[in-house]
Amino acid sequence: MTAKVVPEVPDEGAVWSAQDTTPGEIDEALRTLMQQQHARDHAHAPARVLNLVVVVDREWYGEIMNRLEQVGRYHASRTILCAVEPGRTTLDASAVMTIERQLGDLALTRERVIVEVGEKHLAKLDTIVDPLVVTDLPTVVWAPHGHPEAVDALLHLSQVVLIDSVNEPDPASALRRADELAAEAYVVDLAWLRTTPWRERVAATFDPPRWRPELYRIDSVTVRHRPDSGVAGVLFFGWLGSRLGWGSGSLMPANGAVRGHASGRRQDVALKLEPDPQQAVPGLAGIEIGTASGVTISLDRGPGGLSARRRDPKGHEQRWTILGASRGEGGILGEGIRQALLRDPAYSGALDCAEAMLR
Amino acid sequence: MAVVQEENPLVEGLERLPVHPTTLVIFGSTGDLAQRKLLPAIYNLAHEGALPEGFNLIGVSRSEMSDDDYRTMARESIEEHSRRPPDPQVLEKLLERVRYVSGTFDDDSVFERLKQELGSFDEEAGITFNRIFYLSTAPNFFALIVKKLGDRELHKHPDADVRVVIEKPFGTRLAEALDLNRELLSVLHESQIFRIDHYLGKETVQNMLAFRFANGLFEPIWNRNFIDYVQITAAEDLGIGRRAGYYDESGALRDLVQNHMLQLLSLLCMEPPVTFEADEVRDEKVKVLHAVEPPPRDAVVRARYTAGMAEGKEAVGYLEEEGVPDESMTETYVALRLEVDNWRWAGVPIYLRTGKRLARKVTEIAVTLKPVPHLAFQAEGSVGVQPNQIILAVQPNEGVSISLGAKIPGTRMRIRPVNMEFLYGTSFLSQSPEAYERLILDAMRGDATLFTRDDEVEAQWRIIDPILEGWGKDDSSLPTYPAGSPGPEEASSILAPGQRWRAI
């Protein structure tokens, strides 16, 4: 086994808090905490990867903290959590240094700041957050409880906005908002990342030269999804459409599902989104792709990975398992943070195409 | 008329590119390497969804056991050595695709049964899997196994790519390496042969290329005009453990210098390739190796550890280690001075040193720049101005540090060196994958960039072979160093005046 990460409980000297404070005082406190930490143990090295600014409702911030605890090694190096409390007029804040010690290696120090703010602060939240972010590191903004005015205020000092379109009740407005944000910053959408294993596997399925021509004979795509995750399915359609050069398509609700079509190069493609109440976690439950040649390929969640099935025009069927562990919701959020440091050239095309289907 | 295959438009933006369905055959599948490294690496690829969507594993070894016995052994190895706790469902599904063939490698029936197993995987899936034969065996079996593969027509397939991965050591002398290459190439094409040097799978080793060729800062000074000397160190704090049988035949020079350290040297000194295609990179590396002359006798020091203190405990000397012959002349330490005779590097000494039972485990490359031409600062009361050093740390720390002269706070202008450090662990969220994960995946993809080509291996041996020949004629006793020390005092004799070894 390689070295395991052992989180250390922060000691008394590594915690700071104050009421009715200012961003300048918080910034000063962070510097002092780091100096104290270093004086105690020179082996401590500050992680310097990215700033994560999280805007949450004060009432639910514990839940978000728990989610952030589950992201594994994909912790931001400095997390600034702005907890919004209705009616609050002053700032309370706390800062803590957490240490991850890798056995036989250096101890990594990460910083977490919680600033309690009022609604009145949101439109100018950048003036509070700006002094607290580590300069020259990418800054990611995530507002899981809404607060679009806070996100707008922070856009000019952030390079990446983390969203989860699955949380928006209306897929069309979720995609519209993603598109607006994409004009100002790089958008990482957890709904898009939920489709990643499916996209990888569909790409792999059609990769062998023998199967590749079938890509342009696709005439039907059905996506099953958790009832609240239809937007992930639309992004999957958008991905296929943008990559395969489908003409504009449209999707409309019909009999408890969403149906529609797109214009493929050689034939129309029937599209169907099917809610699956059995699906426990957000995201997709299964995909079935049919081609004009009579080939059907399906992928479904299964034990140890995705269960794959291919039926040829003569009705011969093959089944196999594509190995892979479920990432869980913590893993998805961690992946979102990691993706903030990368750039996915396929997303914007998929977003445009998906948005067009819902217009 | 040739049909032009359209690119797969779906791969754009995907981090994990499709890999053709593959059956991996491990010869020596019950051995230490398979259990500690290969099987855990395969599991971790499965966990991350990085294996091809069709994947099978066949173990081949002498031990008599059933498929189920081998699965049990594989499960235990993965549970013990995986870098993450295995997901029971993924592990179960992976093991369902595992089979085992027992027998000795000179037995034709082993290859017949192997052929049947490969065919049955193809038949069940209705596709032809690519084949990778991973030779994780003693080196004397490499040629034999490849010959047997050829005899049974397993070395090629009209509908699939067939590749052979070969572990080190690739020969013990130049003549042996040439023979082995000849034997392999009588059956296989060079493009089918993937010679592993697991150092090349390490992120920090690959980062040397990024460091050199993705930054405008360093390349202008990366030459004889600015660089004074280079030290490449691969020090181990451990002894030989239970590997006396292997190590006493090998010694430090063959174990680390002939392969890993010369690879580090070639990456450090190579010219920028036109593209990062496998052969472009390897062409540049081999040019460096061709520019290195075998060192003269007085530029090489070998030594052997004696009893001492290591890790706070008493440690026995090499000759007292279990299984080491009393009359052994095997070196556990070697230091040598090389030069790369080309336009960029002529006259720059490049020192290599490696050893067992040294003070600390560290692999690094230290590049020392020439001193500044004029010292305007007084050294009085301070360490003073020191030449800048660029340290590329490979293990256990992974990163780059640069020493700079800085003013000591106070009223006087006094200077001492400080370090500017980049540590992988502090700057990236991702955990470095094990080298074997990367290399197995590359072999399945057919990307040979991080594998050693035949002419590279031969060029490496041409540097090392004369040293071994000289040692073979030298009866004088070996210098020694106490276990847990930085190495023998004699190592300083190969340094140019004014130079010293970096502390281990």
Interface residues (C-beta under 8 A of the other chain):
Chain A: M1 T2 A45 P46 A47 R48 V49 R73 Y74 H75 S77 Q102 G104 D105 L106 L108 T196 P197 R199 E200 R201 V202 A203 A204 T205 F206 D207 P208 P209 R212 P213 L215 L240 R243 L244 G245 P303 G304 G305 A308 H316 Q318 W320 T321 I322 L323 G324 A325 S326 G334 I337 R338 L341 L342 D344 P345 A346 Y347
Chain B: Q5 E6 N8 P9 L10 V11 E12 G13 L14 E15 R16 P18 V19 H20 P21 A46 H47 E48 G49 L51 P52 E53 G54 F55 E80 H81 S82 R83 D87 Q89 V90 L91 E92 K93 L94 E96 A125 G126 I127 P396 N397 L423 G425 T426 S427 F428 L429 S430 Q431 E434
